[in-house]
Amino acid sequence: MTRGRFARYVTSTKHIAGCTMALAGPALALAGVVAPPVGLALVPALYAVGAFVVPARPRLDIVAGLDPYDVQRSLEQMQRHALPRVPTRIGLKVRAIAATIIEILPRAGALGAGSPGQYVLVQCATDYLPTALQAYLDLPRHYADHHILVDGKTPLALLAEQLDILAKQIDEIAENINRADSDKLVANGRFLAEKFGHGSLDIDGNANE
């Protein structure tokens, strides 16, 4: 088990339930229901029962079996590597993009399986954003911040533009996800209104008869 998977399991409901059940062994021993050696021997079995009966946290497949936690981990590693080495205004842009991705990632399924938005969301986190930052970081700092390249712009200015493009795209995806979830809420409200609205089940009227 990798460190990331181990960390997720430690905080999972299965592990918590297993630990809770395992405590019953020593508790029974302290209460005198069973002998202390028996209580301790019951710990592994009780843990297994607790972990088994609780369903595992569902795994969200965003793009072709990609684990969303890997996406989040990629963003966190990228920020640890890059943020100390970029100007403050660049760091703010990067943090904003990463925060939006992490926020909407669990709800990306609202876009539909295999949608372009899902693909772009993951690629931005694992490719587009890290690639843009690394290209800047590979340059000497003075050169990157002051040397004029195309259209009279420095590498720093070009990086800022690229981050703005990514931010706009991610914001559009976030808006689409929010709209999709909102549409579901509206549709559910209409369903409830049609099923339980005035005239369908006149509960108050029946109660007064």
Secondary structure, DSSP 8 states (H G I E B T S, - for coil): --HHHHHHHHTSHHHHHHHHHHTHHHHHHHTTSS-HHHHHHHHHHHHHHHHHHS-------SSTT--HHHHHHHHHHHHHHHGGGS-HHHHHHHHHHHHHHHHHGGGGGGG-TT-HHHHHHHHIIIIIHHHHHHHHHTS-HHHHHH---GGG--HHHHHHHHHHHHHHHHHHHHHHHHHHHHHHHHHHHHHHHHHHSTTT--HHHHHH-
